[in-house]
């Protein structure tokens, strides 16, 4: 589930089953693996894998 209060760049790649909590920002050149949980108030910068 992706919180409607999260900001995710359209180029970011999120695998199935990813959960993103509110007030999280994910930049463009990012890959998030399956079933990952990202807590609230997190920033993930370009290049993260």
C-alpha distance matrix in Angstrom:
0.0 3.8 6.4 9.3 11.5 10.7 13.2 12.7 15.9 16.0 17.8 15.3 14.3 10.9 11.4 9.5 7.3 6.5 4.7 6.4 8.2 10.6 13.7 12.8 14.7 14.5 17.8 18.8 20.4 17.5 16.2 13.3 13.8 12.1 10.1 10.5 9.4 10.4 11.7 12.8 15.7 15.5 17.2 17.1 20.3 21.6 22.5 20.0 19.3
3.8 0.0 3.8 6.4 8.4 7.1 9.5 9.2 12.6 13.1 15.3 12.9 12.8 10.1 11.8 11.0 9.7 7.5 5.6 4.8 6.7 8.2 10.7 9.8 11.4 11.4 14.7 16.0 18.0 15.5 14.9 12.6 14.2 13.4 12.0 11.4 10.0 9.6 10.9 11.1 13.3 13.2 14.5 14.7 17.6 19.0 20.4 18.3 18.2
6.4 3.8 0.0 3.8 5.2 5.4 8.7 10.0 13.7 14.8 17.4 15.2 15.9 13.4 15.4 14.8 13.1 10.8 8.0 5.9 5.4 5.3 8.3 8.7 10.9 12.2 15.6 17.5 19.9 17.6 17.7 15.4 17.3 16.8 15.0 13.9 11.7 10.5 10.5 9.5 11.6 12.5 14.2 15.3 18.3 20.2 22.2 20.1 20.6
9.3 6.4 3.8 0.0 3.8 5.5 8.0 9.8 13.1 14.0 17.2 15.8 17.0 15.2 17.6 17.1 16.0 13.8 11.5 9.2 8.7 7.1 9.0 10.1 11.5 13.1 15.9 17.6 20.5 18.9 19.4 17.8 20.0 19.6 18.3 17.3 15.3 13.8 13.7 12.0 13.3 14.5 15.6 16.9 19.4 21.0 23.4 21.8 22.7
11.5 8.4 5.2 3.8 0.0 3.8 6.7 9.7 13.0 14.9 17.8 16.3 18.0 16.4 19.2 19.2 17.9 15.1 12.4 9.3 7.8 4.8 5.6 7.7 9.4 12.0 14.8 17.2 20.2 18.6 19.7 18.1 20.7 20.9 19.5 17.7 15.3 13.1 12.2 9.7 10.2 12.0 13.2 15.2 17.7 19.9 22.5 21.0 22.3
10.7 7.1 5.4 5.5 3.8 0.0 3.8 6.4 9.9 12.2 14.7 12.8 14.6 13.2 16.2 16.8 15.8 12.7 10.5 7.0 6.7 5.0 4.9 4.8 6.1 8.2 11.3 13.7 16.5 14.8 16.0 14.6 17.5 18.1 17.1 15.0 13.0 10.4 10.4 8.5 8.8 9.4 10.1 11.6 14.1 16.2 18.7 17.2 18.6
13.2 9.5 8.7 8.0 6.7 3.8 0.0 3.8 6.7 9.4 11.9 10.6 13.2 12.9 16.4 17.6 17.4 14.2 12.9 9.5 10.1 8.6 7.1 6.1 4.7 6.3 8.4 10.7 13.9 13.0 14.8 14.4 17.7 18.9 18.7 16.5 15.2 12.4 13.0 11.3 10.5 10.3 9.5 10.5 12.1 13.7 16.6 15.8 17.6
12.7 9.2 10.0 9.8 9.7 6.4 3.8 0.0 3.8 6.3 8.4 6.8 9.5 9.6 13.3 15.0 15.5 12.4 12.1 9.3 11.2 11.0 10.2 8.0 5.8 4.7 6.4 7.7 10.8 9.9 11.5 11.5 14.9 16.3 16.8 14.8 14.4 12.0 13.7 13.0 12.6 11.3 10.0 9.6 10.9 11.6 14.1 13.4 14.9
15.9 12.6 13.7 13.1 13.0 9.9 6.7 3.8 0.0 3.8 5.5 5.5 9.0 10.6 14.3 16.6 17.8 14.9 15.3 12.9 15.0 14.6 13.4 11.1 8.1 6.1 5.2 5.0 8.6 9.0 11.3 12.5 16.0 17.9 19.0 17.2 17.4 15.1 17.0 16.5 15.6 13.9 11.7 10.6 10.5 10.1 12.8 13.1 14.8
16.0 13.1 14.8 14.0 14.9 12.2 9.4 6.3 3.8 0.0 3.8 5.6 8.2 10.1 13.5 15.5 17.4 15.2 16.1 14.4 17.0 17.0 16.3 14.2 11.6 9.4 8.6 6.8 9.7 10.3 11.8 13.2 16.3 17.7 19.2 18.1 18.8 17.2 19.5 19.2 18.8 17.2 15.2 13.8 13.7 12.6 14.6 15.1 16.0
17.8 15.3 17.4 17.2 17.8 14.7 11.9 8.4 5.5 3.8 0.0 3.8 6.4 9.5 12.7 15.5 17.7 15.5 17.2 15.8 18.7 19.2 18.4 15.7 12.8 9.7 8.0 4.8 6.6 7.9 9.5 11.8 14.8 16.9 19.0 17.8 19.1 17.6 20.3 20.6 20.1 17.8 15.4 13.1 12.4 10.4 11.8 12.8 13.5
15.3 12.9 15.2 15.8 16.3 12.8 10.6 6.8 5.5 5.6 3.8 0.0 3.8 6.4 9.9 13.0 14.8 12.3 13.9 12.6 15.7 16.7 16.2 13.1 10.6 7.1 6.5 4.6 5.8 5.0 6.3 8.2 11.4 13.7 15.6 14.1 15.4 14.0 16.9 17.6 17.3 14.8 12.8 10.2 10.3 9.0 10.0 10.0 10.5
14.3 12.8 15.9 17.0 18.0 14.6 13.2 9.5 9.0 8.2 6.4 3.8 0.0 3.8 6.5 9.8 12.2 10.3 12.9 12.7 16.3 18.0 18.2 14.9 13.2 9.7 9.9 8.2 7.9 6.1 4.8 6.3 8.6 10.6 13.0 12.2 14.3 13.8 17.2 18.6 19.0 16.4 14.9 12.1 12.7 11.4 11.3 10.6 9.7
10.9 10.1 13.4 15.2 16.4 13.2 12.9 9.6 10.6 10.1 9.5 6.4 3.8 0.0 3.8 6.7 8.5 6.6 9.4 9.9 13.6 15.9 16.8 13.7 12.9 10.0 11.5 10.8 10.9 8.2 6.0 4.9 6.6 7.6 9.5 9.0 11.1 11.2 14.7 16.5 17.6 15.2 14.6 12.2 13.9 13.5 13.4 11.7 10.4
11.4 11.8 15.4 17.6 19.2 16.2 16.4 13.3 14.3 13.5 12.7 9.9 6.5 3.8 0.0 3.8 6.5 6.3 9.9 11.7 15.5 18.2 19.6 16.7 16.4 13.6 15.1 14.3 13.9 11.0 7.8 6.1 5.3 4.8 7.5 8.4 11.3 12.6 16.2 18.5 20.2 17.8 17.7 15.2 17.0 16.6 15.8 13.8 11.5
9.5 11.0 14.8 17.1 19.2 16.8 17.6 15.0 16.6 15.5 15.5 13.0 9.8 6.7 3.8 0.0 3.8 5.7 9.1 11.8 15.3 18.3 20.3 17.8 18.2 15.9 18.0 17.5 17.4 14.5 11.6 9.2 7.8 5.3 6.6 8.9 11.3 13.4 16.6 19.0 21.2 19.3 19.8 17.8 20.1 20.0 19.4 17.2 15.0
7.3 9.7 13.1 16.0 17.9 15.8 17.4 15.5 17.8 17.4 17.7 14.8 12.2 8.5 6.5 3.8 0.0 3.8 6.5 9.9 13.0 16.3 18.8 16.6 17.7 16.1 18.8 19.0 19.2 15.9 13.2 10.1 8.6 5.6 4.3 7.0 8.6 11.3 14.1 16.7 19.4 17.9 19.1 17.6 20.5 21.0 20.7 18.0 16.0
6.5 7.5 10.8 13.8 15.1 12.7 14.2 12.4 14.9 15.2 15.5 12.3 10.3 6.6 6.3 5.7 3.8 0.0 3.8 6.6 10.0 13.3 15.4 12.9 14.0 12.5 15.4 16.1 16.5 13.1 10.9 7.5 7.4 6.0 4.8 4.8 6.0 7.8 11.0 13.4 15.8 14.1 15.3 13.9 16.9 17.8 17.8 15.0 13.6
4.7 5.6 8.0 11.5 12.4 10.5 12.9 12.1 15.3 16.1 17.2 13.9 12.9 9.4 9.9 9.1 6.5 3.8 0.0 3.8 6.5 10.0 12.6 10.8 12.8 12.3 15.8 17.2 18.2 14.8 13.4 10.1 10.6 9.5 7.2 6.3 4.8 6.0 8.2 10.3 13.1 12.2 14.1 13.8 17.2 18.8 19.4 16.4 15.7
6.4 4.8 5.9 9.2 9.3 7.0 9.5 9.3 12.9 14.4 15.8 12.6 12.7 9.9 11.7 11.8 9.9 6.6 3.8 0.0 3.8 6.8 8.9 7.0 9.2 9.4 13.1 15.2 16.6 13.6 13.2 10.4 12.2 12.1 10.4 8.4 6.3 4.9 6.4 7.4 9.8 9.2 11.0 11.3 14.7 16.7 17.9 15.2 15.4
8.2 6.7 5.4 8.7 7.8 6.7 10.1 11.2 15.0 17.0 18.7 15.7 16.3 13.6 15.5 15.3 13.0 10.0 6.5 3.8 0.0 3.8 6.8 6.3 9.7 11.2 15.0 17.6 19.4 16.6 16.6 13.8 15.6 15.5 13.3 11.2 8.0 6.2 5.1 4.7 7.7 8.5 11.2 12.7 16.2 18.8 20.4 17.7 18.3
10.6 8.2 5.3 7.1 4.8 5.0 8.6 11.0 14.6 17.0 19.2 16.7 18.0 15.9 18.2 18.3 16.3 13.3 10.0 6.8 3.8 0.0 3.8 5.5 8.9 11.5 15.0 17.9 20.2 17.9 18.7 16.5 18.7 18.9 17.0 14.8 11.8 9.4 7.7 5.1 6.7 8.8 11.2 13.4 16.6 19.3 21.5 19.3 20.5
13.7 10.7 8.3 9.0 5.6 4.9 7.1 10.2 13.4 16.3 18.4 16.2 18.2 16.8 19.6 20.3 18.8 15.4 12.6 8.9 6.8 3.8 0.0 3.8 6.6 10.0 13.1 16.4 18.9 17.1 18.5 16.9 19.8 20.6 19.1 16.5 13.7 10.5 9.0 5.7 4.8 7.2 8.8 11.7 14.4 17.4 20.0 18.1 20.0
12.8 9.8 8.7 10.1 7.7 4.8 6.1 8.0 11.1 14.2 15.7 13.1 14.9 13.7 16.7 17.8 16.6 12.9 10.8 7.0 6.3 5.5 3.8 0.0 3.8 6.7 10.1 13.4 15.5 13.4 14.9 13.4 16.4 17.6 16.6 13.6 11.4 7.9 7.5 5.6 4.7 4.6 5.8 8.1 11.1 14.0 16.4 14.4 16.2
14.7 11.4 10.9 11.5 9.4 6.1 4.7 5.8 8.1 11.6 12.8 10.6 13.2 12.9 16.4 18.2 17.7 14.0 12.8 9.2 9.7 8.9 6.6 3.8 0.0 3.8 6.5 10.0 12.4 11.0 13.2 12.7 16.2 18.1 17.8 14.9 13.6 10.1 10.7 9.3 7.6 6.3 4.8 6.3 8.3 10.9 13.7 12.5 14.8
14.5 11.4 12.2 13.1 12.0 8.2 6.3 4.7 6.1 9.4 9.7 7.1 9.7 10.0 13.6 15.9 16.1 12.5 12.3 9.4 11.2 11.5 10.0 6.7 3.8 0.0 3.8 6.8 8.8 7.3 9.6 9.7 13.4 15.6 16.1 13.3 13.0 10.0 11.8 11.6 10.6 8.2 6.0 4.9 6.5 8.1 10.6 9.5 11.6
17.8 14.7 15.6 15.9 14.8 11.3 8.4 6.4 5.2 8.6 8.0 6.5 9.9 11.5 15.1 18.0 18.8 15.4 15.8 13.1 15.0 15.0 13.1 10.1 6.5 3.8 0.0 3.8 6.2 6.4 9.8 11.2 15.0 17.7 18.8 16.2 16.4 13.6 15.5 15.2 13.6 11.1 8.0 6.2 5.3 5.5 8.6 9.0 11.6
18.8 16.0 17.5 17.6 17.2 13.7 10.7 7.7 5.0 6.8 4.8 4.6 8.2 10.8 14.3 17.5 19.0 16.1 17.2 15.2 17.6 17.9 16.4 13.4 10.0 6.8 3.8 0.0 3.8 5.6 8.9 11.3 14.9 17.6 19.4 17.3 18.2 16.0 18.4 18.5 17.3 14.7 11.7 9.3 7.9 6.0 8.3 9.6 11.5
20.4 18.0 19.9 20.5 20.2 16.5 13.9 10.8 8.6 9.7 6.6 5.8 7.9 10.9 13.9 17.4 19.2 16.5 18.2 16.6 19.4 20.2 18.9 15.5 12.4 8.8 6.2 3.8 0.0 3.8 7.0 10.3 13.5 16.7 19.0 16.9 18.4 16.5 19.3 20.0 19.0 15.8 12.9 9.7 7.8 4.7 5.2 7.2 8.8
17.5 15.5 17.6 18.9 18.6 14.8 13.0 9.9 9.0 10.3 7.9 5.0 6.1 8.2 11.0 14.5 15.9 13.1 14.8 13.6 16.6 17.9 17.1 13.4 11.0 7.3 6.4 5.6 3.8 0.0 3.8 6.6 10.0 13.3 15.4 13.1 14.7 13.1 16.2 17.4 16.8 13.5 11.1 7.6 7.2 5.6 5.4 5.0 6.0
16.2 14.9 17.7 19.4 19.7 16.0 14.8 11.5 11.3 11.8 9.5 6.3 4.8 6.0 7.8 11.6 13.2 10.9 13.4 13.2 16.6 18.7 18.5 14.9 13.2 9.6 9.8 8.9 7.0 3.8 0.0 3.8 6.5 9.9 12.4 10.8 13.2 12.5 16.1 18.0 18.2 14.9 13.3 9.9 10.4 9.3 8.0 6.5 4.9
13.3 12.6 15.4 17.8 18.1 14.6 14.4 11.5 12.5 13.2 11.8 8.2 6.3 4.9 6.1 9.2 10.1 7.5 10.1 10.4 13.8 16.5 16.9 13.4 12.7 9.7 11.2 11.3 10.3 6.6 3.8 0.0 3.8 6.9 8.8 7.0 9.5 9.4 13.2 15.5 16.4 13.3 12.8 9.8 11.7 11.7 10.7 8.1 6.2
13.8 14.2 17.3 20.0 20.7 17.5 17.7 14.9 16.0 16.3 14.8 11.4 8.6 6.6 5.3 7.8 8.6 7.4 10.6 12.2 15.6 18.7 19.8 16.4 16.2 13.4 15.0 14.9 13.5 10.0 6.5 3.8 0.0 3.8 6.6 6.0 9.6 10.9 14.7 17.6 19.0 16.1 16.1 13.3 15.2 15.1 13.6 10.8 7.9
12.1 13.4 16.8 19.6 20.9 18.1 18.9 16.3 17.9 17.7 16.9 13.7 10.6 7.6 4.8 5.3 5.6 6.0 9.5 12.1 15.5 18.9 20.6 17.6 18.1 15.6 17.7 17.6 16.7 13.3 9.9 6.9 3.8 0.0 3.8 5.6 9.2 11.6 15.1 18.1 20.2 17.8 18.4 16.0 18.4 18.5 17.3 14.5 11.7
10.1 12.0 15.0 18.3 19.5 17.1 18.7 16.8 19.0 19.2 19.0 15.6 13.0 9.5 7.5 6.6 4.3 4.8 7.2 10.4 13.3 17.0 19.1 16.6 17.8 16.1 18.8 19.4 19.0 15.4 12.4 8.8 6.6 3.8 0.0 3.8 6.5 9.8 12.8 16.0 18.7 16.7 18.1 16.4 19.4 20.2 19.4 16.2 13.9
10.5 11.4 13.9 17.3 17.7 15.0 16.5 14.8 17.2 18.1 17.8 14.1 12.2 9.0 8.4 8.9 7.0 4.8 6.3 8.4 11.2 14.8 16.5 13.6 14.9 13.3 16.2 17.3 16.9 13.1 10.8 7.0 6.0 5.6 3.8 0.0 3.8 6.4 9.8 13.1 15.4 13.2 14.6 13.0 16.2 17.4 16.8 13.4 11.6
9.4 10.0 11.7 15.3 15.3 13.0 15.2 14.4 17.4 18.8 19.1 15.4 14.3 11.1 11.3 11.3 8.6 6.0 4.8 6.3 8.0 11.8 13.7 11.4 13.6 13.0 16.4 18.2 18.4 14.7 13.2 9.5 9.6 9.2 6.5 3.8 0.0 3.8 6.3 9.8 12.5 11.0 13.2 12.7 16.3 18.2 18.3 14.8 13.9
10.4 9.6 10.5 13.8 13.1 10.4 12.4 12.0 15.1 17.2 17.6 14.0 13.8 11.2 12.6 13.4 11.3 7.8 6.0 4.9 6.2 9.4 10.5 7.9 10.1 10.0 13.6 16.0 16.5 13.1 12.5 9.4 10.9 11.6 9.8 6.4 3.8 0.0 3.8 6.8 9.0 7.2 9.5 9.5 13.3 15.7 16.3 13.0 13.1
11.7 10.9 10.5 13.7 12.2 10.4 13.0 13.7 17.0 19.5 20.3 16.9 17.2 14.7 16.2 16.6 14.1 11.0 8.2 6.4 5.1 7.7 9.0 7.5 10.7 11.8 15.5 18.4 19.3 16.2 16.1 13.2 14.7 15.1 12.8 9.8 6.3 3.8 0.0 3.8 6.7 6.4 9.8 11.2 14.9 17.9 19.0 15.8 16.4
12.8 11.1 9.5 12.0 9.7 8.5 11.3 13.0 16.5 19.2 20.6 17.6 18.6 16.5 18.5 19.0 16.7 13.4 10.3 7.4 4.7 5.1 5.7 5.6 9.3 11.6 15.2 18.5 20.0 17.4 18.0 15.5 17.6 18.1 16.0 13.1 9.8 6.8 3.8 0.0 3.8 5.6 9.2 11.6 15.1 18.3 20.1 17.4 18.6
15.7 13.3 11.6 13.3 10.2 8.8 10.5 12.6 15.6 18.8 20.1 17.3 19.0 17.6 20.2 21.2 19.4 15.8 13.1 9.8 7.7 6.7 4.8 4.7 7.6 10.6 13.6 17.3 19.0 16.8 18.2 16.4 19.0 20.2 18.7 15.4 12.5 9.0 6.7 3.8 0.0 3.8 6.8 10.1 13.1 16.6 18.8 16.5 18.5
15.5 13.2 12.5 14.5 12.0 9.4 10.3 11.3 13.9 17.2 17.8 14.8 16.4 15.2 17.8 19.3 17.9 14.1 12.2 9.2 8.5 8.8 7.2 4.6 6.3 8.2 11.1 14.7 15.8 13.5 14.9 13.3 16.1 17.8 16.7 13.2 11.0 7.2 6.4 5.6 3.8 0.0 3.8 6.5 9.8 13.3 15.2 12.8 14.8
17.2 14.5 14.2 15.6 13.2 10.1 9.5 10.0 11.7 15.2 15.4 12.8 14.9 14.6 17.7 19.8 19.1 15.3 14.1 11.0 11.2 11.2 8.8 5.8 4.8 6.0 8.0 11.7 12.9 11.1 13.3 12.8 16.1 18.4 18.1 14.6 13.2 9.5 9.8 9.2 6.8 3.8 0.0 3.8 6.3 9.9 12.3 10.5 13.2
17.1 14.7 15.3 16.9 15.2 11.6 10.5 9.6 10.6 13.8 13.1 10.2 12.1 12.2 15.2 17.8 17.6 13.9 13.8 11.3 12.7 13.4 11.7 8.1 6.3 4.9 6.2 9.3 9.7 7.6 9.9 9.8 13.3 16.0 16.4 13.0 12.7 9.5 11.2 11.6 10.1 6.5 3.8 0.0 3.8 6.9 8.7 6.8 9.6
20.3 17.6 18.3 19.4 17.7 14.1 12.1 10.9 10.5 13.7 12.4 10.3 12.7 13.9 17.0 20.1 20.5 16.9 17.2 14.7 16.2 16.6 14.4 11.1 8.3 6.5 5.3 7.9 7.8 7.2 10.4 11.7 15.2 18.4 19.4 16.2 16.3 13.3 14.9 15.1 13.1 9.8 6.3 3.8 0.0 3.8 6.4 6.2 9.8
21.6 19.0 20.2 21.0 19.9 16.2 13.7 11.6 10.1 12.6 10.4 9.0 11.4 13.5 16.6 20.0 21.0 17.8 18.8 16.7 18.8 19.3 17.4 14.0 10.9 8.1 5.5 6.0 4.7 5.6 9.3 11.7 15.1 18.5 20.2 17.4 18.2 15.7 17.9 18.3 16.6 13.3 9.9 6.9 3.8 0.0 3.8 5.7 9.0
22.5 20.4 22.2 23.4 22.5 18.7 16.6 14.1 12.8 14.6 11.8 10.0 11.3 13.4 15.8 19.4 20.7 17.8 19.4 17.9 20.4 21.5 20.0 16.4 13.7 10.6 8.6 8.3 5.2 5.4 8.0 10.7 13.6 17.3 19.4 16.8 18.3 16.3 19.0 20.1 18.8 15.2 12.3 8.7 6.4 3.8 0.0 3.8 6.4
20.0 18.3 20.1 21.8 21.0 17.2 15.8 13.4 13.1 15.1 12.8 10.0 10.6 11.7 13.8 17.2 18.0 15.0 16.4 15.2 17.7 19.3 18.1 14.4 12.5 9.5 9.0 9.6 7.2 5.0 6.5 8.1 10.8 14.5 16.2 13.4 14.8 13.0 15.8 17.4 16.5 12.8 10.5 6.8 6.2 5.7 3.8 0.0 3.8
19.3 18.2 20.6 22.7 22.3 18.6 17.6 14.9 14.8 16.0 13.5 10.5 9.7 10.4 11.5 15.0 16.0 13.6 15.7 15.4 18.3 20.5 20.0 16.2 14.8 11.6 11.6 11.5 8.8 6.0 4.9 6.2 7.9 11.7 13.9 11.6 13.9 13.1 16.4 18.6 18.5 14.8 13.2 9.6 9.8 9.0 6.4 3.8 0.0
